[in-house]
Amino acid sequence: MVLDDYGILCKEKGKEIHYFIKWSPLSKADRWTINAKVPSVAGIYEIYWMDDRKHLRMLSVGRTHYGGLRSELRRLTDPELHQDPETRKKLEEEEIWFRYAPSNSAPMMADVIWFFMATYFPEKPGIEHSGRFEKIFMNESEPDKLIWVP
């Protein structure tokens, strides 16, 4: 199974599912880059901020349906469009980075985001998987070999 472009594929094995995610390259978030490079399709995303030691730190992981990745990433990374004062300050003062993987399947995105949230934040994943499978596995292909700190 090969992904020629960014996105999510899966292979079912009985009550298990194996997801294969090919992430876009990590990009610095600014309105021009997002408008030029990110498609207006449904998908998943991760947003990071760069700390003083040049380590990426997770800011947000999520999925988007209506309006697509372009508008959601634009909204979430632009301090002028953000309502929360603490997040707005971080967006104004820090370098913000993002990556994405398009997908048309809501159940697939639910499983993938649940897996990430349960892995990154096991004490409070805050989202449910689709309920279609008993076990969910993940493989990622990423051009940047991203390493981030919690």
Rosetta blueprint (number, residue, H / E / L):
1 M L
2 V L
3 L L
4 D L
5 D L
6 Y L
7 G E
8 I E
9 L E
10 C E
11 K E
12 E E
13 K E
14 G L
15 K L
16 E E
17 I E
18 H E
19 Y E
20 F E
21 I E
22 K E
23 W L
24 S L
25 P L
26 L L
27 S E
28 K E
29 A L
30 D L
31 R H
32 W H
33 T H
34 I H
35 N H
36 A H
37 K H
38 V L
39 P L
40 S L
41 V L
42 A L
43 G E
44 I E
45 Y E
46 E E
47 I E
48 Y E
49 W E
50 M E
51 D L
52 D L
53 R L
54 K L
55 H L
56 L E
57 R E
58 M E
59 L E
60 S E
61 V E
62 G E
63 R E
64 T E
65 H L
66 Y L
67 G L
68 G H
69 L H
70 R H
71 S H
72 E H
73 L H
74 R H
75 R H
76 L H
77 T H
78 D L
79 P H
80 E H
81 L H
82 H L
83 Q L
84 D L
85 P H
86 E H
87 T H
88 R H
89 K H
90 K H
91 L H
92 E H
93 E H
94 E L
95 E E
96 I E
97 W E
98 F E
99 R E
100 Y E
101 A E
102 P E
103 S L
104 N L
105 S L
106 A H
107 P H
108 M H
109 M H
110 A H
111 D H
112 V H
113 I H
114 W H
115 F H
116 F H
117 M H
118 A H
119 T H
120 Y H
121 F L
122 P L
123 E L
124 K L
125 P L
126 G L
127 I L
128 E L
129 H L
130 S L
131 G L
132 R L
133 F L
134 E L
135 K E
136 I E
137 F E
138 M E
139 N E
140 E E
141 S E
142 E L
143 P L
144 D L
145 K L
146 L L
147 I L
148 W E
149 V E
150 P L
